[in-house]
């Protein structure tokens, strides 16, 4: 029996439908911009589709997708034109309450102040609940570097959040 090429496409569609919202959440927290996050996820899924057969055979689809997302984000940070300016308005985001919205905006503003790699580490470690080793693998660095970036990122967030930090950190 020959393999149907449409089966691979259906597997990809199923994966994309199941994981797109998680990838978007990571991308949004890293970029701080709704539209940029959509672009990051679209680029990630496009790159994943091209490599789908190889990645699926290796059984590393989630890891590969996160790695592509992080690398695409970091690459865009390096290539970002100086004419682009981030804006405070996140447009389409919907928060359940005004208090939640204020907390979210405060945290997003603080995250935007972190360097790109530190932001990626903090988000992957604490929002996406990845292990130090997993984040190191995703970023192509050592666990020690991840721990250092995480510690510096959290320290900077505490400085930025000041009295508000008790809302985010226990």
Chimera marker file (.cmm) of the C-alpha trace (Angstrom):
<marker_set name="trace">
<marker id="1" x="0.000" y="0.000" z="0.000" r="1" g="1" b="0" radius="0.5"/>
<marker id="2" x="1.471" y="3.378" z="-0.994" r="1" g="1" b="0" radius="0.5"/>
<marker id="3" x="1.449" y="6.355" z="1.345" r="1" g="1" b="0" radius="0.5"/>
<marker id="4" x="-1.032" y="9.022" z="0.448" r="1" g="1" b="0" radius="0.5"/>
<marker id="5" x="0.688" y="12.473" z="0.308" r="1" g="1" b="0" radius="0.5"/>
<marker id="6" x="-2.567" y="14.029" z="1.510" r="1" g="1" b="0" radius="0.5"/>
<marker id="7" x="-2.156" y="12.157" z="4.816" r="1" g="1" b="0" radius="0.5"/>
<marker id="8" x="0.940" y="14.248" z="5.595" r="1" g="1" b="0" radius="0.5"/>
<marker id="9" x="-0.923" y="17.419" z="4.722" r="1" g="1" b="0" radius="0.5"/>
<marker id="10" x="-3.808" y="16.417" z="6.961" r="1" g="1" b="0" radius="0.5"/>
<marker id="11" x="-1.373" y="15.636" z="9.789" r="1" g="1" b="0" radius="0.5"/>
<marker id="12" x="0.147" y="19.082" z="9.331" r="1" g="1" b="0" radius="0.5"/>
<marker id="13" x="-3.301" y="20.727" z="9.324" r="1" g="1" b="0" radius="0.5"/>
<marker id="14" x="-4.210" y="18.866" z="12.515" r="1" g="1" b="0" radius="0.5"/>
<marker id="15" x="-0.973" y="19.945" z="14.190" r="1" g="1" b="0" radius="0.5"/>
<marker id="16" x="-1.381" y="23.552" z="13.063" r="1" g="1" b="0" radius="0.5"/>
<marker id="17" x="-4.955" y="23.709" z="14.330" r="1" g="1" b="0" radius="0.5"/>
<marker id="18" x="-3.970" y="22.193" z="17.680" r="1" g="1" b="0" radius="0.5"/>
<marker id="19" x="-0.820" y="24.258" z="18.291" r="1" g="1" b="0" radius="0.5"/>
<marker id="20" x="-1.380" y="27.603" z="16.536" r="1" g="1" b="0" radius="0.5"/>
<marker id="21" x="-2.909" y="29.287" z="19.581" r="1" g="1" b="0" radius="0.5"/>
<marker id="22" x="-0.006" y="28.210" z="21.832" r="1" g="1" b="0" radius="0.5"/>
<marker id="23" x="2.525" y="29.393" z="19.245" r="1" g="1" b="0" radius="0.5"/>
<marker id="24" x="0.621" y="32.663" z="18.940" r="1" g="1" b="0" radius="0.5"/>
<marker id="25" x="0.670" y="33.174" z="22.704" r="1" g="1" b="0" radius="0.5"/>
<marker id="26" x="4.439" y="32.693" z="22.809" r="1" g="1" b="0" radius="0.5"/>
<marker id="27" x="4.943" y="34.948" z="19.777" r="1" g="1" b="0" radius="0.5"/>
<marker id="28" x="2.693" y="37.659" z="21.196" r="1" g="1" b="0" radius="0.5"/>
<marker id="29" x="4.445" y="37.697" z="24.535" r="1" g="1" b="0" radius="0.5"/>
<marker id="30" x="7.840" y="37.878" z="22.853" r="1" g="1" b="0" radius="0.5"/>
<marker id="31" x="6.942" y="40.544" z="20.317" r="1" g="1" b="0" radius="0.5"/>
<marker id="32" x="4.333" y="42.514" z="22.267" r="1" g="1" b="0" radius="0.5"/>
<marker id="33" x="2.508" y="43.150" z="19.010" r="1" g="1" b="0" radius="0.5"/>
<marker id="34" x="-0.595" y="41.300" z="17.851" r="1" g="1" b="0" radius="0.5"/>
<marker id="35" x="0.129" y="41.593" z="14.130" r="1" g="1" b="0" radius="0.5"/>
<marker id="36" x="3.808" y="40.752" z="14.449" r="1" g="1" b="0" radius="0.5"/>
<marker id="37" x="2.832" y="37.677" z="16.469" r="1" g="1" b="0" radius="0.5"/>
<marker id="38" x="0.472" y="36.601" z="13.685" r="1" g="1" b="0" radius="0.5"/>
<marker id="39" x="3.303" y="37.054" z="11.171" r="1" g="1" b="0" radius="0.5"/>
<marker id="40" x="5.689" y="35.067" z="13.368" r="1" g="1" b="0" radius="0.5"/>
<marker id="41" x="3.233" y="32.178" z="13.650" r="1" g="1" b="0" radius="0.5"/>
<marker id="42" x="2.542" y="32.259" z="9.915" r="1" g="1" b="0" radius="0.5"/>
<marker id="43" x="6.274" y="32.190" z="9.141" r="1" g="1" b="0" radius="0.5"/>
<marker id="44" x="6.780" y="29.383" z="11.646" r="1" g="1" b="0" radius="0.5"/>
<marker id="45" x="3.989" y="27.275" z="10.175" r="1" g="1" b="0" radius="0.5"/>
<marker id="46" x="5.252" y="27.917" z="6.642" r="1" g="1" b="0" radius="0.5"/>
<marker id="47" x="8.769" y="26.768" z="7.559" r="1" g="1" b="0" radius="0.5"/>
<marker id="48" x="7.343" y="23.810" z="9.434" r="1" g="1" b="0" radius="0.5"/>
<marker id="49" x="5.216" y="22.775" z="6.439" r="1" g="1" b="0" radius="0.5"/>
<marker id="50" x="8.273" y="22.759" z="4.185" r="1" g="1" b="0" radius="0.5"/>
<marker id="51" x="10.133" y="20.459" z="6.596" r="1" g="1" b="0" radius="0.5"/>
<marker id="52" x="7.054" y="18.537" z="7.777" r="1" g="1" b="0" radius="0.5"/>
<marker id="53" x="7.960" y="15.061" z="6.515" r="1" g="1" b="0" radius="0.5"/>
<marker id="54" x="11.480" y="15.167" z="7.947" r="1" g="1" b="0" radius="0.5"/>
<marker id="55" x="10.416" y="16.706" z="11.250" r="1" g="1" b="0" radius="0.5"/>
<marker id="56" x="7.480" y="14.343" z="11.695" r="1" g="1" b="0" radius="0.5"/>
<marker id="57" x="9.672" y="11.282" z="11.026" r="1" g="1" b="0" radius="0.5"/>
<marker id="58" x="12.065" y="12.443" z="13.763" r="1" g="1" b="0" radius="0.5"/>
<marker id="59" x="9.146" y="12.942" z="16.155" r="1" g="1" b="0" radius="0.5"/>
<marker id="60" x="10.262" y="16.411" z="17.190" r="1" g="1" b="0" radius="0.5"/>
<marker id="61" x="7.442" y="18.523" z="15.808" r="1" g="1" b="0" radius="0.5"/>
<marker id="62" x="6.717" y="20.621" z="18.938" r="1" g="1" b="0" radius="0.5"/>
<marker id="63" x="10.391" y="21.274" z="19.596" r="1" g="1" b="0" radius="0.5"/>
<marker id="64" x="11.036" y="22.160" z="15.975" r="1" g="1" b="0" radius="0.5"/>
<marker id="65" x="8.038" y="24.515" z="15.855" r="1" g="1" b="0" radius="0.5"/>
<marker id="66" x="9.156" y="26.366" z="19.003" r="1" g="1" b="0" radius="0.5"/>
<marker id="67" x="12.721" y="26.577" z="17.763" r="1" g="1" b="0" radius="0.5"/>
<marker id="68" x="11.624" y="28.003" z="14.419" r="1" g="1" b="0" radius="0.5"/>
<marker id="69" x="9.366" y="30.497" z="16.205" r="1" g="1" b="0" radius="0.5"/>
<marker id="70" x="12.130" y="31.685" z="18.543" r="1" g="1" b="0" radius="0.5"/>
<marker id="71" x="14.740" y="31.845" z="15.779" r="1" g="1" b="0" radius="0.5"/>
<marker id="72" x="12.370" y="33.768" z="13.506" r="1" g="1" b="0" radius="0.5"/>
<marker id="73" x="11.590" y="36.205" z="16.321" r="1" g="1" b="0" radius="0.5"/>
<marker id="74" x="15.270" y="36.738" z="17.183" r="1" g="1" b="0" radius="0.5"/>
<marker id="75" x="16.154" y="37.094" z="13.510" r="1" g="1" b="0" radius="0.5"/>
<marker id="76" x="13.485" y="39.772" z="13.036" r="1" g="1" b="0" radius="0.5"/>
<marker id="77" x="14.858" y="41.618" z="16.077" r="1" g="1" b="0" radius="0.5"/>
<marker id="78" x="18.302" y="41.683" z="14.481" r="1" g="1" b="0" radius="0.5"/>
<marker id="79" x="16.927" y="42.744" z="11.107" r="1" g="1" b="0" radius="0.5"/>
<marker id="80" x="14.355" y="45.228" z="12.391" r="1" g="1" b="0" radius="0.5"/>
<marker id="81" x="14.561" y="48.531" z="10.586" r="1" g="1" b="0" radius="0.5"/>
<marker id="82" x="15.166" y="51.578" z="12.713" r="1" g="1" b="0" radius="0.5"/>
<marker id="83" x="12.021" y="53.197" z="11.262" r="1" g="1" b="0" radius="0.5"/>
<marker id="84" x="9.733" y="50.773" z="13.074" r="1" g="1" b="0" radius="0.5"/>
<marker id="85" x="8.411" y="51.927" z="16.405" r="1" g="1" b="0" radius="0.5"/>
<marker id="86" x="6.530" y="49.731" z="18.853" r="1" g="1" b="0" radius="0.5"/>
<marker id="87" x="3.170" y="51.050" z="19.972" r="1" g="1" b="0" radius="0.5"/>
<marker id="88" x="1.380" y="50.689" z="23.274" r="1" g="1" b="0" radius="0.5"/>
<marker id="89" x="-1.978" y="49.841" z="21.672" r="1" g="1" b="0" radius="0.5"/>
<marker id="90" x="-2.347" y="46.090" z="21.226" r="1" g="1" b="0" radius="0.5"/>
<marker id="91" x="-5.534" y="46.455" z="19.247" r="1" g="1" b="0" radius="0.5"/>
<marker id="92" x="-7.371" y="43.145" z="19.119" r="1" g="1" b="0" radius="0.5"/>
<marker id="93" x="-6.465" y="41.809" z="22.567" r="1" g="1" b="0" radius="0.5"/>
<marker id="94" x="-9.490" y="41.129" z="24.729" r="1" g="1" b="0" radius="0.5"/>
<marker id="95" x="-9.170" y="40.956" z="28.500" r="1" g="1" b="0" radius="0.5"/>
<marker id="96" x="-11.903" y="39.659" z="30.806" r="1" g="1" b="0" radius="0.5"/>
<marker id="97" x="-11.771" y="42.705" z="33.082" r="1" g="1" b="0" radius="0.5"/>
<marker id="98" x="-10.227" y="46.150" z="33.427" r="1" g="1" b="0" radius="0.5"/>
<marker id="99" x="-7.988" y="44.929" z="36.267" r="1" g="1" b="0" radius="0.5"/>
<marker id="100" x="-6.732" y="42.000" z="34.174" r="1" g="1" b="0" radius="0.5"/>
<marker id="101" x="-6.154" y="44.352" z="31.255" r="1" g="1" b="0" radius="0.5"/>
<marker id="102" x="-4.134" y="46.736" z="33.410" r="1" g="1" b="0" radius="0.5"/>
<marker id="103" x="-2.019" y="43.880" z="34.774" r="1" g="1" b="0" radius="0.5"/>
<marker id="104" x="-1.500" y="42.491" z="31.305" r="1" g="1" b="0" radius="0.5"/>
<marker id="105" x="-0.482" y="45.851" z="29.908" r="1" g="1" b="0" radius="0.5"/>
<marker id="106" x="1.934" y="46.427" z="32.791" r="1" g="1" b="0" radius="0.5"/>
<marker id="107" x="3.564" y="43.041" z="32.270" r="1" g="1" b="0" radius="0.5"/>
<marker id="108" x="3.716" y="43.454" z="28.484" r="1" g="1" b="0" radius="0.5"/>
<marker id="109" x="5.343" y="46.864" z="28.857" r="1" g="1" b="0" radius="0.5"/>
<marker id="110" x="7.919" y="45.397" z="31.239" r="1" g="1" b="0" radius="0.5"/>
<marker id="111" x="8.580" y="42.436" z="28.911" r="1" g="1" b="0" radius="0.5"/>
<marker id="112" x="9.181" y="44.834" z="26.002" r="1" g="1" b="0" radius="0.5"/>
<marker id="113" x="12.005" y="46.400" z="28.015" r="1" g="1" b="0" radius="0.5"/>
<marker id="114" x="13.940" y="43.127" z="28.142" r="1" g="1" b="0" radius="0.5"/>
<marker id="115" x="16.519" y="42.257" z="25.476" r="1" g="1" b="0" radius="0.5"/>
<marker id="116" x="15.121" y="39.833" z="22.895" r="1" g="1" b="0" radius="0.5"/>
<marker id="117" x="16.987" y="36.715" z="24.112" r="1" g="1" b="0" radius="0.5"/>
<marker id="118" x="16.165" y="37.387" z="27.770" r="1" g="1" b="0" radius="0.5"/>
<marker id="119" x="12.518" y="37.943" z="26.856" r="1" g="1" b="0" radius="0.5"/>
<marker id="120" x="12.451" y="34.687" z="24.908" r="1" g="1" b="0" radius="0.5"/>
<marker id="121" x="13.984" y="32.782" z="27.836" r="1" g="1" b="0" radius="0.5"/>
<marker id="122" x="11.615" y="34.267" z="30.429" r="1" g="1" b="0" radius="0.5"/>
<marker id="123" x="8.562" y="33.548" z="28.276" r="1" g="1" b="0" radius="0.5"/>
<marker id="124" x="9.609" y="30.018" z="27.359" r="1" g="1" b="0" radius="0.5"/>
<marker id="125" x="10.555" y="29.169" z="30.958" r="1" g="1" b="0" radius="0.5"/>
<marker id="126" x="7.677" y="30.787" z="32.841" r="1" g="1" b="0" radius="0.5"/>
<marker id="127" x="4.804" y="31.156" z="30.396" r="1" g="1" b="0" radius="0.5"/>
<marker id="128" x="5.353" y="28.134" z="28.172" r="1" g="1" b="0" radius="0.5"/>
<marker id="129" x="6.688" y="26.067" z="31.125" r="1" g="1" b="0" radius="0.5"/>
<marker id="130" x="9.729" y="24.706" z="29.291" r="1" g="1" b="0" radius="0.5"/>
<marker id="131" x="12.696" y="23.209" z="31.143" r="1" g="1" b="0" radius="0.5"/>
<marker id="132" x="16.109" y="24.886" z="31.197" r="1" g="1" b="0" radius="0.5"/>
<marker id="133" x="17.485" y="22.148" z="28.930" r="1" g="1" b="0" radius="0.5"/>
<marker id="134" x="14.595" y="22.508" z="26.498" r="1" g="1" b="0" radius="0.5"/>
<marker id="135" x="15.049" y="26.282" z="26.257" r="1" g="1" b="0" radius="0.5"/>
<marker id="136" x="18.808" y="25.822" z="25.810" r="1" g="1" b="0" radius="0.5"/>
<marker id="137" x="18.134" y="23.427" z="22.954" r="1" g="1" b="0" radius="0.5"/>
<marker id="138" x="15.600" y="25.792" z="21.366" r="1" g="1" b="0" radius="0.5"/>
<marker id="139" x="18.019" y="28.730" z="21.515" r="1" g="1" b="0" radius="0.5"/>
<marker id="140" x="21.082" y="26.705" z="20.591" r="1" g="1" b="0" radius="0.5"/>
<marker id="141" x="22.902" y="27.656" z="23.769" r="1" g="1" b="0" radius="0.5"/>
<marker id="142" x="23.952" y="26.107" z="27.069" r="1" g="1" b="0" radius="0.5"/>
<marker id="143" x="21.753" y="25.545" z="30.125" r="1" g="1" b="0" radius="0.5"/>
<marker id="144" x="24.067" y="27.878" z="32.059" r="1" g="1" b="0" radius="0.5"/>
<marker id="145" x="23.407" y="30.660" z="29.549" r="1" g="1" b="0" radius="0.5"/>
<marker id="146" x="19.655" y="30.070" z="29.863" r="1" g="1" b="0" radius="0.5"/>
<marker id="147" x="19.872" y="30.266" z="33.660" r="1" g="1" b="0" radius="0.5"/>
<marker id="148" x="21.865" y="33.481" z="33.420" r="1" g="1" b="0" radius="0.5"/>
<marker id="149" x="19.504" y="35.069" z="30.884" r="1" g="1" b="0" radius="0.5"/>
<marker id="150" x="16.540" y="33.998" z="32.999" r="1" g="1" b="0" radius="0.5"/>
<marker id="151" x="18.007" y="35.426" z="36.211" r="1" g="1" b="0" radius="0.5"/>
<marker id="152" x="18.894" y="38.730" z="34.545" r="1" g="1" b="0" radius="0.5"/>
<marker id="153" x="15.496" y="38.910" z="32.847" r="1" g="1" b="0" radius="0.5"/>
<marker id="154" x="13.575" y="38.258" z="36.061" r="1" g="1" b="0" radius="0.5"/>
<marker id="155" x="15.761" y="40.722" z="37.963" r="1" g="1" b="0" radius="0.5"/>
<marker id="156" x="15.098" y="43.388" z="35.336" r="1" g="1" b="0" radius="0.5"/>
<marker id="157" x="11.361" y="42.650" z="35.425" r="1" g="1" b="0" radius="0.5"/>
<marker id="158" x="11.381" y="43.079" z="39.204" r="1" g="1" b="0" radius="0.5"/>
<marker id="159" x="13.112" y="46.450" z="38.793" r="1" g="1" b="0" radius="0.5"/>
<marker id="160" x="10.634" y="47.559" z="36.139" r="1" g="1" b="0" radius="0.5"/>
<marker id="161" x="7.565" y="46.385" z="38.010" r="1" g="1" b="0" radius="0.5"/>
<marker id="162" x="8.627" y="47.907" z="41.341" r="1" g="1" b="0" radius="0.5"/>
<marker id="163" x="5.762" y="47.744" z="43.827" r="1" g="1" b="0" radius="0.5"/>
<marker id="164" x="3.580" y="45.970" z="41.245" r="1" g="1" b="0" radius="0.5"/>
<marker id="165" x="5.800" y="42.857" z="41.209" r="1" g="1" b="0" radius="0.5"/>
<marker id="166" x="3.795" y="41.130" z="43.929" r="1" g="1" b="0" radius="0.5"/>
<marker id="167" x="1.013" y="40.829" z="41.365" r="1" g="1" b="0" radius="0.5"/>
<marker id="168" x="3.170" y="38.675" z="39.079" r="1" g="1" b="0" radius="0.5"/>
<marker id="169" x="5.773" y="36.946" z="41.239" r="1" g="1" b="0" radius="0.5"/>
<marker id="170" x="5.131" y="34.918" z="44.358" r="1" g="1" b="0" radius="0.5"/>
<link id1="1" id2="2" r="1" g="1" b="0" radius="0.2"/>
<link id1="2" id2="3" r="1" g="1" b="0" radius="0.2"/>
<link id1="3" id2="4" r="1" g="1" b="0" radius="0.2"/>
<link id1="4" id2="5" r="1" g="1" b="0" radius="0.2"/>
<link id1="5" id2="6" r="1" g="1" b="0" radius="0.2"/>
<link id1="6" id2="7" r="1" g="1" b="0" radius="0.2"/>
<link id1="7" id2="8" r="1" g="1" b="0" radius="0.2"/>
<link id1="8" id2="9" r="1" g="1" b="0" radius="0.2"/>
<link id1="9" id2="10" r="1" g="1" b="0" radius="0.2"/>
<link id1="10" id2="11" r="1" g="1" b="0" radius="0.2"/>
<link id1="11" id2="12" r="1" g="1" b="0" radius="0.2"/>
<link id1="12" id2="13" r="1" g="1" b="0" radius="0.2"/>
<link id1="13" id2="14" r="1" g="1" b="0" radius="0.2"/>
<link id1="14" id2="15" r="1" g="1" b="0" radius="0.2"/>
<link id1="15" id2="16" r="1" g="1" b="0" radius="0.2"/>
<link id1="16" id2="17" r="1" g="1" b="0" radius="0.2"/>
<link id1="17" id2="18" r="1" g="1" b="0" radius="0.2"/>
<link id1="18" id2="19" r="1" g="1" b="0" radius="0.2"/>
<link id1="19" id2="20" r="1" g="1" b="0" radius="0.2"/>
<link id1="20" id2="21" r="1" g="1" b="0" radius="0.2"/>
<link id1="21" id2="22" r="1" g="1" b="0" radius="0.2"/>
<link id1="22" id2="23" r="1" g="1" b="0" radius="0.2"/>
<link id1="23" id2="24" r="1" g="1" b="0" radius="0.2"/>
<link id1="24" id2="25" r="1" g="1" b="0" radius="0.2"/>
<link id1="25" id2="26" r="1" g="1" b="0" radius="0.2"/>
<link id1="26" id2="27" r="1" g="1" b="0" radius="0.2"/>
<link id1="27" id2="28" r="1" g="1" b="0" radius="0.2"/>
<link id1="28" id2="29" r="1" g="1" b="0" radius="0.2"/>
<link id1="29" id2="30" r="1" g="1" b="0" radius="0.2"/>
<link id1="30" id2="31" r="1" g="1" b="0" radius="0.2"/>
<link id1="31" id2="32" r="1" g="1" b="0" radius="0.2"/>
<link id1="32" id2="33" r="1" g="1" b="0" radius="0.2"/>
<link id1="33" id2="34" r="1" g="1" b="0" radius="0.2"/>
<link id1="34" id2="35" r="1" g="1" b="0" radius="0.2"/>
<link id1="35" id2="36" r="1" g="1" b="0" radius="0.2"/>
<link id1="36" id2="37" r="1" g="1" b="0" radius="0.2"/>
<link id1="37" id2="38" r="1" g="1" b="0" radius="0.2"/>
<link id1="38" id2="39" r="1" g="1" b="0" radius="0.2"/>
<link id1="39" id2="40" r="1" g="1" b="0" radius="0.2"/>
<link id1="40" id2="41" r="1" g="1" b="0" radius="0.2"/>
<link id1="41" id2="42" r="1" g="1" b="0" radius="0.2"/>
<link id1="42" id2="43" r="1" g="1" b="0" radius="0.2"/>
<link id1="43" id2="44" r="1" g="1" b="0" radius="0.2"/>
<link id1="44" id2="45" r="1" g="1" b="0" radius="0.2"/>
<link id1="45" id2="46" r="1" g="1" b="0" radius="0.2"/>
<link id1="46" id2="47" r="1" g="1" b="0" radius="0.2"/>
<link id1="47" id2="48" r="1" g="1" b="0" radius="0.2"/>
<link id1="48" id2="49" r="1" g="1" b="0" radius="0.2"/>
<link id1="49" id2="50" r="1" g="1" b="0" radius="0.2"/>
<link id1="50" id2="51" r="1" g="1" b="0" radius="0.2"/>
<link id1="51" id2="52" r="1" g="1" b="0" radius="0.2"/>
<link id1="52" id2="53" r="1" g="1" b="0" radius="0.2"/>
<link id1="53" id2="54" r="1" g="1" b="0" radius="0.2"/>
<link id1="54" id2="55" r="1" g="1" b="0" radius="0.2"/>
<link id1="55" id2="56" r="1" g="1" b="0" radius="0.2"/>
<link id1="56" id2="57" r="1" g="1" b="0" radius="0.2"/>
<link id1="57" id2="58" r="1" g="1" b="0" radius="0.2"/>
<link id1="58" id2="59" r="1" g="1" b="0" radius="0.2"/>
<link id1="59" id2="60" r="1" g="1" b="0" radius="0.2"/>
<link id1="60" id2="61" r="1" g="1" b="0" radius="0.2"/>
<link id1="61" id2="62" r="1" g="1" b="0" radius="0.2"/>
<link id1="62" id2="63" r="1" g="1" b="0" radius="0.2"/>
<link id1="63" id2="64" r="1" g="1" b="0" radius="0.2"/>
<link id1="64" id2="65" r="1" g="1" b="0" radius="0.2"/>
<link id1="65" id2="66" r="1" g="1" b="0" radius="0.2"/>
<link id1="66" id2="67" r="1" g="1" b="0" radius="0.2"/>
<link id1="67" id2="68" r="1" g="1" b="0" radius="0.2"/>
<link id1="68" id2="69" r="1" g="1" b="0" radius="0.2"/>
<link id1="69" id2="70" r="1" g="1" b="0" radius="0.2"/>
<link id1="70" id2="71" r="1" g="1" b="0" radius="0.2"/>
<link id1="71" id2="72" r="1" g="1" b="0" radius="0.2"/>
<link id1="72" id2="73" r="1" g="1" b="0" radius="0.2"/>
<link id1="73" id2="74" r="1" g="1" b="0" radius="0.2"/>
<link id1="74" id2="75" r="1" g="1" b="0" radius="0.2"/>
<link id1="75" id2="76" r="1" g="1" b="0" radius="0.2"/>
<link id1="76" id2="77" r="1" g="1" b="0" radius="0.2"/>
<link id1="77" id2="78" r="1" g="1" b="0" radius="0.2"/>
<link id1="78" id2="79" r="1" g="1" b="0" radius="0.2"/>
<link id1="79" id2="80" r="1" g="1" b="0" radius="0.2"/>
<link id1="80" id2="81" r="1" g="1" b="0" radius="0.2"/>
<link id1="81" id2="82" r="1" g="1" b="0" radius="0.2"/>
<link id1="82" id2="83" r="1" g="1" b="0" radius="0.2"/>
<link id1="83" id2="84" r="1" g="1" b="0" radius="0.2"/>
<link id1="84" id2="85" r="1" g="1" b="0" radius="0.2"/>
<link id1="85" id2="86" r="1" g="1" b="0" radius="0.2"/>
<link id1="86" id2="87" r="1" g="1" b="0" radius="0.2"/>
<link id1="87" id2="88" r="1" g="1" b="0" radius="0.2"/>
<link id1="88" id2="89" r="1" g="1" b="0" radius="0.2"/>
<link id1="89" id2="90" r="1" g="1" b="0" radius="0.2"/>
<link id1="90" id2="91" r="1" g="1" b="0" radius="0.2"/>
<link id1="91" id2="92" r="1" g="1" b="0" radius="0.2"/>
<link id1="92" id2="93" r="1" g="1" b="0" radius="0.2"/>
<link id1="93" id2="94" r="1" g="1" b="0" radius="0.2"/>
<link id1="94" id2="95" r="1" g="1" b="0" radius="0.2"/>
<link id1="95" id2="96" r="1" g="1" b="0" radius="0.2"/>
<link id1="96" id2="97" r="1" g="1" b="0" radius="0.2"/>
<link id1="97" id2="98" r="1" g="1" b="0" radius="0.2"/>
<link id1="98" id2="99" r="1" g="1" b="0" radius="0.2"/>
<link id1="99" id2="100" r="1" g="1" b="0" radius="0.2"/>
<link id1="100" id2="101" r="1" g="1" b="0" radius="0.2"/>
<link id1="101" id2="102" r="1" g="1" b="0" radius="0.2"/>
<link id1="102" id2="103" r="1" g="1" b="0" radius="0.2"/>
<link id1="103" id2="104" r="1" g="1" b="0" radius="0.2"/>
<link id1="104" id2="105" r="1" g="1" b="0" radius="0.2"/>
<link id1="105" id2="106" r="1" g="1" b="0" radius="0.2"/>
<link id1="106" id2="107" r="1" g="1" b="0" radius="0.2"/>
<link id1="107" id2="108" r="1" g="1" b="0" radius="0.2"/>
<link id1="108" id2="109" r="1" g="1" b="0" radius="0.2"/>
<link id1="109" id2="110" r="1" g="1" b="0" radius="0.2"/>
<link id1="110" id2="111" r="1" g="1" b="0" radius="0.2"/>
<link id1="111" id2="112" r="1" g="1" b="0" radius="0.2"/>
<link id1="112" id2="113" r="1" g="1" b="0" radius="0.2"/>
<link id1="113" id2="114" r="1" g="1" b="0" radius="0.2"/>
<link id1="114" id2="115" r="1" g="1" b="0" radius="0.2"/>
<link id1="115" id2="116" r="1" g="1" b="0" radius="0.2"/>
<link id1="116" id2="117" r="1" g="1" b="0" radius="0.2"/>
<link id1="117" id2="118" r="1" g="1" b="0" radius="0.2"/>
<link id1="118" id2="119" r="1" g="1" b="0" radius="0.2"/>
<link id1="119" id2="120" r="1" g="1" b="0" radius="0.2"/>
<link id1="120" id2="121" r="1" g="1" b="0" radius="0.2"/>
<link id1="121" id2="122" r="1" g="1" b="0" radius="0.2"/>
<link id1="122" id2="123" r="1" g="1" b="0" radius="0.2"/>
<link id1="123" id2="124" r="1" g="1" b="0" radius="0.2"/>
<link id1="124" id2="125" r="1" g="1" b="0" radius="0.2"/>
<link id1="125" id2="126" r="1" g="1" b="0" radius="0.2"/>
<link id1="126" id2="127" r="1" g="1" b="0" radius="0.2"/>
<link id1="127" id2="128" r="1" g="1" b="0" radius="0.2"/>
<link id1="128" id2="129" r="1" g="1" b="0" radius="0.2"/>
<link id1="129" id2="130" r="1" g="1" b="0" radius="0.2"/>
<link id1="130" id2="131" r="1" g="1" b="0" radius="0.2"/>
<link id1="131" id2="132" r="1" g="1" b="0" radius="0.2"/>
<link id1="132" id2="133" r="1" g="1" b="0" radius="0.2"/>
<link id1="133" id2="134" r="1" g="1" b="0" radius="0.2"/>
<link id1="134" id2="135" r="1" g="1" b="0" radius="0.2"/>
<link id1="135" id2="136" r="1" g="1" b="0" radius="0.2"/>
<link id1="136" id2="137" r="1" g="1" b="0" radius="0.2"/>
<link id1="137" id2="138" r="1" g="1" b="0" radius="0.2"/>
<link id1="138" id2="139" r="1" g="1" b="0" radius="0.2"/>
<link id1="139" id2="140" r="1" g="1" b="0" radius="0.2"/>
<link id1="140" id2="141" r="1" g="1" b="0" radius="0.2"/>
<link id1="141" id2="142" r="1" g="1" b="0" radius="0.2"/>
<link id1="142" id2="143" r="1" g="1" b="0" radius="0.2"/>
<link id1="143" id2="144" r="1" g="1" b="0" radius="0.2"/>
<link id1="144" id2="145" r="1" g="1" b="0" radius="0.2"/>
<link id1="145" id2="146" r="1" g="1" b="0" radius="0.2"/>
<link id1="146" id2="147" r="1" g="1" b="0" radius="0.2"/>
<link id1="147" id2="148" r="1" g="1" b="0" radius="0.2"/>
<link id1="148" id2="149" r="1" g="1" b="0" radius="0.2"/>
<link id1="149" id2="150" r="1" g="1" b="0" radius="0.2"/>
<link id1="150" id2="151" r="1" g="1" b="0" radius="0.2"/>
<link id1="151" id2="152" r="1" g="1" b="0" radius="0.2"/>
<link id1="152" id2="153" r="1" g="1" b="0" radius="0.2"/>
<link id1="153" id2="154" r="1" g="1" b="0" radius="0.2"/>
<link id1="154" id2="155" r="1" g="1" b="0" radius="0.2"/>
<link id1="155" id2="156" r="1" g="1" b="0" radius="0.2"/>
<link id1="156" id2="157" r="1" g="1" b="0" radius="0.2"/>
<link id1="157" id2="158" r="1" g="1" b="0" radius="0.2"/>
<link id1="158" id2="159" r="1" g="1" b="0" radius="0.2"/>
<link id1="159" id2="160" r="1" g="1" b="0" radius="0.2"/>
<link id1="160" id2="161" r="1" g="1" b="0" radius="0.2"/>
<link id1="161" id2="162" r="1" g="1" b="0" radius="0.2"/>
<link id1="162" id2="163" r="1" g="1" b="0" radius="0.2"/>
<link id1="163" id2="164" r="1" g="1" b="0" radius="0.2"/>
<link id1="164" id2="165" r="1" g="1" b="0" radius="0.2"/>
<link id1="165" id2="166" r="1" g="1" b="0" radius="0.2"/>
<link id1="166" id2="167" r="1" g="1" b="0" radius="0.2"/>
<link id1="167" id2="168" r="1" g="1" b="0" radius="0.2"/>
<link id1="168" id2="169" r="1" g="1" b="0" radius="0.2"/>
<link id1="169" id2="170" r="1" g="1" b="0" radius="0.2"/>
</marker_set>
